[in-house]
C-alpha cells in the first residue's frame, strides 16, 4: 500500500471526497421522498422494468428474444490508488446488468475530476482501471462524458442484453424460497478503516479482491428455472436490499445472522470504531421495518446496514434449486457464497427479520 499515498503536490483521492463508494448513496428514505415528487409518466409497453420496483437497472424489450438492460452508477473514491478506484467503480456499475440476468455489451464512462488538483496521470489511471474491469467483463468503453468537478467522480453507463423471459428483478421471490448471498459483508467497514489509517495490507488486499470481482454468476443463475429473484447488495446494505426484496415480493423475509458471510477482520475493525456514517443513515431510513434479536450489539447492527460497494448478488430460489445455485457461485470462485435465510409467507406489510 506504500505506493497509493498522495504526495505534497497531489493529495490522496479519498481526502478529496466527503464519502466514498456506495456509501455516497442518498439514504433510501430520503431517496423515496425525492422520487415521490417526480411526476408519473406513461409507461410504454416495451418497458419490462422501470421505476416501480426499485430495481438495479431498466429493461426494454427489443423483440421476442432480446431485451436491453440499461444502468448507470458512479461515485467518489473509496480508495487512494487511482487504478483500483477505477476498477472498483466499473465493477460496481457492471454488476447491475448481471443482477438483472443480463450479459453486458458496452459501457460509457462518467468522469468528473478536479483537474487543477489531480494530475493527468492520476486521472488517466482511474480511466485505465475502469477499462481494465470492462475488459475483464468482455466489453468496450465506447465513449462517455467528462466534467471539471470539485470532487473526483467516476462510473459507467452499462448496457446489456437478456432474454425477455429471463429478466431477473428484486420482486420475484416466492414463499419458502431460500436466500443465497454471493460475497462477504464489510466493505464499508474496510473503507472506513482505510480512511482512519487502520487497514493493514492484507485487509486492503481482501477489500480489493471483493470489490473487483465481477458478479458473473448472474446470467447463469437467471437461466435456472428455480431462480425467482436477484438483486445486488450495494449502498443500502444487506438489510436494505433484502427489505426491498421483501417489499417487491409482498412477503416477510428471515435471515440467519450466523449464516451471513463476513470478510475476515471486519468485525474487529468495526469494534475499533470503523463504521461509516452511511450505516447509521441507512438504519434511520428503514430500521422501523427490520426486526433484530434483543440485545444485538450496535456493531452487528451496523454491519447489517453497512454500504457494500460492488457487493454480492442476493438470490431467491426454490429450496430444491439452492444447492445448484451455490454450485454456480462456487464454480466461479465465490467461495464465501452461502444460504442465509428464507422467504416467509405473504404479508400486507412485509417485514425483514434477523434471527
C-alpha positions as CSV (number, residue, x, y, z in Angstrom):
1,X,0.0,0.0,0.0
2,X,3.0,2.3,0.1
3,X,2.5,3.3,-3.5
4,X,-1.0,4.7,-3.0
5,X,-0.2,7.6,-0.7
6,X,-0.7,11.1,-2.0
7,X,2.3,13.5,-2.5
8,X,2.8,17.0,-1.3
9,X,1.7,18.2,-4.7
10,X,-1.2,15.8,-5.1
11,X,-3.5,14.8,-2.2
12,X,-4.9,11.3,-1.5
13,X,-8.0,10.6,-3.6
14,X,-10.2,9.9,-0.5
15,X,-9.2,13.2,1.1
16,X,-11.0,15.0,-1.8
17,X,-14.3,13.3,-1.2
18,X,-16.9,13.7,1.6
19,X,-17.8,10.0,1.1
20,X,-16.6,7.0,-0.9
21,X,-18.0,4.2,-3.0
22,X,-21.6,3.2,-2.4
23,X,-21.5,4.9,0.9
24,X,-22.2,8.1,-1.1
25,X,-25.7,7.0,-2.0
26,X,-28.6,9.1,-0.7
27,X,-30.3,7.2,2.2
28,X,-33.2,5.1,1.0
29,X,-35.9,7.0,2.9
30,X,-34.7,10.4,1.6
31,X,-34.5,8.9,-1.9
32,X,-38.0,7.6,-1.7
33,X,-39.3,11.1,-0.7
34,X,-37.4,12.7,-3.6
35,X,-38.7,10.3,-6.1
36,X,-42.3,10.7,-4.8
37,X,-42.2,14.2,-6.1
38,X,-41.4,13.1,-9.7
39,X,-44.4,13.2,-12.0
40,X,-45.9,9.9,-13.1
41,X,-45.3,9.4,-16.8
42,X,-46.9,6.9,-19.2
43,X,-45.0,3.5,-19.3
44,X,-44.5,2.2,-22.8
45,X,-45.4,-1.5,-23.3
46,X,-41.8,-2.2,-24.2
47,X,-40.7,-1.2,-20.7
48,X,-40.3,-4.5,-18.8
49,X,-38.6,-3.0,-15.7
50,X,-38.7,0.7,-14.7
51,X,-39.0,2.7,-11.5
52,X,-41.8,0.8,-9.8
53,X,-39.7,-2.0,-8.2
54,X,-36.5,-0.1,-7.1
55,X,-34.6,-2.5,-9.3
56,X,-30.9,-2.4,-10.3
57,X,-31.5,-1.4,-14.0
58,X,-34.1,-0.6,-16.6
59,X,-35.1,-3.2,-19.1
60,X,-36.6,-2.5,-22.6
61,X,-38.0,-5.3,-24.8
62,X,-36.4,-5.2,-28.3
63,X,-38.0,-8.2,-29.7
64,X,-39.2,-11.7,-28.7
65,X,-35.7,-12.9,-27.8
66,X,-33.8,-9.8,-26.7
67,X,-34.3,-7.1,-24.1
68,X,-31.9,-4.2,-23.5
69,X,-30.6,-3.7,-19.9
70,X,-29.6,-0.2,-19.1
71,X,-28.0,1.1,-15.9
72,X,-25.7,3.8,-14.6
73,X,-23.6,4.0,-11.4
74,X,-20.9,6.4,-10.2
75,X,-19.3,7.6,-7.0
76,X,-16.4,9.3,-5.3
77,X,-13.2,7.4,-4.4
78,X,-13.3,4.6,-1.9
79,X,-9.5,4.0,-2.1
80,X,-6.5,6.2,-2.9
81,X,-4.9,4.1,-5.7
82,X,-6.4,5.6,-8.9
83,X,-6.3,2.4,-10.9
84,X,-8.0,0.4,-8.1
85,X,-10.6,3.2,-7.8
86,X,-11.4,2.9,-11.5
87,X,-11.6,-0.9,-11.3
88,X,-14.0,-0.8,-8.3
89,X,-16.3,1.8,-9.8
90,X,-16.6,0.0,-13.1
91,X,-17.1,-3.4,-11.4
92,X,-19.9,-1.9,-9.3
93,X,-21.6,-0.4,-12.3
94,X,-21.4,-3.6,-14.4
95,X,-22.9,-5.6,-11.6
96,X,-26.4,-4.1,-12.2
97,X,-26.6,-5.8,-15.6
98,X,-25.5,-9.1,-14.1
99,X,-28.1,-8.7,-11.3
100,X,-30.9,-8.4,-13.9
101,X,-29.7,-11.7,-15.5
102,X,-28.1,-9.9,-18.5
103,X,-24.8,-10.0,-20.2
104,X,-23.0,-6.6,-20.6
105,X,-22.3,-5.5,-24.2
106,X,-20.7,-2.0,-23.8
107,X,-20.1,0.9,-21.4
108,X,-19.8,4.6,-21.4
109,X,-17.6,6.5,-18.9
110,X,-18.9,9.1,-16.5
111,X,-16.0,11.3,-15.4
112,X,-15.9,14.3,-13.1
113,X,-12.5,15.4,-11.9
114,X,-10.8,18.4,-10.1
115,X,-8.4,19.0,-13.0
116,X,-6.5,21.7,-11.2
117,X,-5.8,19.3,-8.2
118,X,-5.2,15.9,-9.8
119,X,-2.6,15.2,-12.4
120,X,-3.5,14.0,-15.9
121,X,-1.6,10.8,-15.0
122,X,-3.8,10.1,-12.0
123,X,-7.0,10.8,-13.9
124,X,-5.7,8.6,-16.7
125,X,-5.0,5.8,-14.2
126,X,-8.6,6.0,-13.0
127,X,-9.9,5.6,-16.5
128,X,-7.4,2.8,-17.2
129,X,-8.7,0.9,-14.1
130,X,-12.2,1.2,-15.3
131,X,-11.2,0.0,-18.8
132,X,-9.5,-3.0,-17.2
133,X,-12.7,-4.0,-15.4
134,X,-14.6,-3.7,-18.6
135,X,-12.1,-5.8,-20.5
136,X,-12.5,-8.5,-17.8
137,X,-16.2,-8.4,-18.5
138,X,-15.5,-8.6,-22.2
139,X,-16.9,-5.2,-23.2
140,X,-15.5,-2.0,-24.6
141,X,-15.7,1.5,-23.1
142,X,-17.3,3.1,-26.2
143,X,-17.4,6.7,-25.1
144,X,-18.5,8.9,-22.2
145,X,-18.7,12.4,-20.8
146,X,-16.3,14.4,-18.7
147,X,-16.6,17.5,-16.5
148,X,-14.4,19.5,-14.2
149,X,-15.8,18.9,-10.7
150,X,-14.9,19.7,-7.1
151,X,-14.7,16.0,-6.0
152,X,-13.4,13.1,-8.1
153,X,-16.3,11.2,-9.6
154,X,-16.1,8.1,-11.8
155,X,-18.5,5.5,-13.0
156,X,-20.2,4.0,-16.1
157,X,-23.4,3.7,-18.1
158,X,-23.6,0.0,-18.9
159,X,-25.8,-1.7,-21.5
160,X,-26.5,-5.4,-21.7
161,X,-28.8,-8.0,-23.3
162,X,-31.1,-10.6,-21.7
163,X,-33.9,-12.8,-23.0
164,X,-37.2,-11.1,-22.0
165,X,-38.4,-14.3,-20.3
166,X,-35.2,-14.5,-18.1
167,X,-35.2,-11.0,-16.7
168,X,-34.5,-11.0,-13.0
169,X,-35.9,-8.4,-10.6
170,X,-35.9,-8.0,-6.9
171,X,-39.7,-8.6,-6.8
172,X,-40.0,-12.2,-7.8
173,X,-39.3,-14.0,-4.6
174,X,-41.8,-16.6,-3.5
175,X,-42.9,-18.0,-0.1
176,X,-40.4,-20.7,1.1
177,X,-37.7,-19.6,-1.2
178,X,-34.1,-19.9,0.0
179,X,-31.9,-16.8,0.1
180,X,-28.3,-17.2,-1.2
181,X,-25.8,-14.4,-0.9
182,X,-22.6,-14.4,-3.0
183,X,-20.0,-12.3,-1.2
184,X,-18.8,-11.5,2.3
185,X,-20.0,-8.4,4.0
186,X,-18.0,-5.5,5.4
187,X,-16.7,-3.3,2.5
188,X,-18.0,-0.1,4.2
189,X,-16.1,-1.1,7.4
190,X,-12.9,-1.7,5.4
191,X,-13.2,1.6,3.7
192,X,-13.7,3.4,7.0
193,X,-10.6,1.6,8.3
194,X,-8.6,2.7,5.3
195,X,-9.6,6.4,5.9
196,X,-8.6,6.1,9.5
197,X,-5.2,4.5,8.7
198,X,-6.2,1.3,10.4
199,X,-6.4,-1.1,7.4
200,X,-3.3,-3.3,7.0
201,X,-2.0,-4.5,3.6
202,X,-3.8,-7.9,4.0
203,X,-7.1,-6.1,4.8
204,X,-6.6,-3.9,1.8
205,X,-6.0,-6.9,-0.5
206,X,-9.2,-8.5,0.8
207,X,-11.1,-5.3,0.1
208,X,-9.8,-5.1,-3.5
209,X,-10.4,-8.7,-4.2
210,X,-14.1,-8.4,-3.1
211,X,-14.8,-5.1,-4.9
212,X,-13.2,-6.0,-8.2
213,X,-14.8,-9.5,-8.5
214,X,-17.4,-9.2,-11.3
215,X,-20.8,-10.8,-10.4
216,X,-20.6,-13.1,-13.4
217,X,-22.9,-15.8,-12.0
218,X,-25.9,-13.5,-12.7
219,X,-26.8,-14.7,-16.3
220,X,-26.2,-18.4,-15.4
221,X,-28.4,-18.1,-12.4
222,X,-31.1,-16.3,-14.4
223,X,-31.2,-19.3,-16.8
224,X,-32.2,-21.6,-14.0
225,X,-35.9,-22.4,-13.7
226,X,-35.7,-22.4,-9.9
227,X,-34.3,-18.9,-9.5
228,X,-37.0,-16.4,-8.9
229,X,-35.3,-13.1,-7.9
230,X,-31.9,-11.5,-7.9
231,X,-30.5,-8.1,-6.7
232,X,-27.1,-6.9,-5.9
233,X,-26.3,-5.7,-2.4
234,X,-24.8,-2.2,-2.5
235,X,-25.2,1.1,-0.8
236,X,-28.3,0.2,1.4
237,X,-26.6,-2.8,3.0
238,X,-27.8,-6.4,3.2
239,X,-30.7,-5.2,5.4
240,X,-31.8,-2.5,2.9
241,X,-31.7,-4.6,-0.2
242,X,-33.3,-7.7,1.5
243,X,-36.1,-5.4,2.6
244,X,-36.5,-4.2,-0.9
245,X,-36.8,-7.8,-2.0
246,X,-39.4,-8.4,0.8
247,X,-41.5,-5.4,-0.3
248,X,-41.3,-6.4,-4.0
249,X,-42.5,-9.9,-3.3
250,X,-45.0,-8.9,-0.7
251,X,-43.5,-11.4,1.7
252,X,-41.8,-11.5,5.0
253,X,-38.1,-12.5,4.9
254,X,-36.0,-14.0,7.7
255,X,-32.2,-14.0,7.6
256,X,-29.9,-16.1,9.9
257,X,-27.3,-13.9,11.4
258,X,-24.9,-16.8,12.0
259,X,-25.1,-17.7,8.3
260,X,-24.1,-14.3,6.9
261,X,-20.6,-14.4,5.3
262,X,-18.4,-11.6,6.7
263,X,-15.0,-10.7,5.3
264,X,-12.1,-11.6,7.5
265,X,-11.1,-8.9,10.0
266,X,-14.2,-6.8,9.6
267,X,-15.7,-7.5,13.0
268,X,-12.5,-6.5,14.7
269,X,-12.3,-3.2,12.8
270,X,-16.0,-2.5,13.5
271,X,-15.3,-2.9,17.2
272,X,-12.5,-0.4,16.8
273,X,-14.9,2.2,15.6
274,X,-14.6,1.7,11.8
275,X,-18.2,2.4,11.0
276,X,-19.4,4.5,8.1
277,X,-21.9,7.4,8.5
278,X,-24.0,5.7,5.8
279,X,-24.6,2.8,8.0
280,X,-26.5,5.0,10.5
281,X,-28.3,6.8,7.8
282,X,-29.5,3.5,6.3
283,X,-30.8,2.3,9.7
284,X,-32.6,5.6,10.3
285,X,-34.3,5.2,6.9
286,X,-35.6,1.6,7.2
287,X,-34.9,0.3,10.7
288,X,-38.6,0.5,11.7
289,X,-39.3,-2.3,9.2
290,X,-36.5,-4.6,10.4
291,X,-36.7,-6.8,13.5
292,X,-33.5,-7.6,15.3
293,X,-32.7,-10.1,18.1
294,X,-32.9,-8.5,21.5
295,X,-29.5,-7.3,22.7
296,X,-27.8,-7.4,19.3
297,X,-24.6,-5.3,19.7
298,X,-24.6,-2.0,17.8
299,X,-21.6,-3.1,15.8
300,X,-23.5,-6.1,14.5
301,X,-26.5,-3.9,13.5
302,X,-24.1,-1.5,11.8
303,X,-22.7,-4.4,9.7
304,X,-26.3,-5.3,8.5
305,X,-26.6,-1.7,7.3
306,X,-23.0,-1.4,6.0
307,X,-22.8,0.0,2.5
308,X,-21.4,-2.6,0.1
309,X,-19.5,-1.3,-2.9
310,X,-19.6,-3.9,-5.7
311,X,-21.4,-6.2,-3.2
312,X,-22.6,-9.7,-3.8
313,X,-25.7,-11.0,-5.5
314,X,-28.7,-11.8,-3.3
315,X,-30.7,-14.7,-4.9
316,X,-34.1,-16.1,-4.0
317,X,-34.6,-19.6,-5.3
318,X,-36.8,-22.7,-4.8
319,X,-35.4,-24.9,-2.0
320,X,-34.6,-27.7,-4.5
321,X,-32.5,-25.3,-6.5
322,X,-30.4,-23.9,-3.6
323,X,-27.6,-26.5,-4.0
324,X,-27.3,-25.8,-7.7
325,X,-27.2,-22.0,-7.1
326,X,-24.4,-22.5,-4.6
327,X,-22.6,-24.7,-7.1
328,X,-22.7,-21.9,-9.7
329,X,-21.2,-19.4,-7.3
330,X,-18.5,-21.7,-6.0
331,X,-17.6,-22.8,-9.6
332,X,-16.9,-19.2,-10.5
333,X,-14.7,-18.5,-7.4
334,X,-17.2,-17.1,-5.0
335,X,-16.1,-19.2,-2.1
336,X,-18.0,-17.1,0.5
337,X,-21.4,-17.7,-1.1
338,X,-23.9,-19.2,1.4
339,X,-27.5,-19.8,2.1
340,X,-28.5,-17.1,4.6
341,X,-32.3,-17.3,5.1
342,X,-35.8,-17.9,3.8
343,X,-38.7,-16.1,2.3
344,X,-41.7,-16.2,4.5
345,X,-45.5,-16.0,3.9
346,X,-47.3,-13.2,2.1
347,X,-47.8,-10.1,4.2
348,X,-49.7,-6.9,3.8
349,X,-46.7,-5.1,5.4
350,X,-43.6,-7.2,4.7
351,X,-41.0,-7.3,7.5
352,X,-37.4,-8.3,7.4
353,X,-36.4,-10.3,10.4
354,X,-32.8,-11.2,11.5
355,X,-32.7,-14.2,13.9
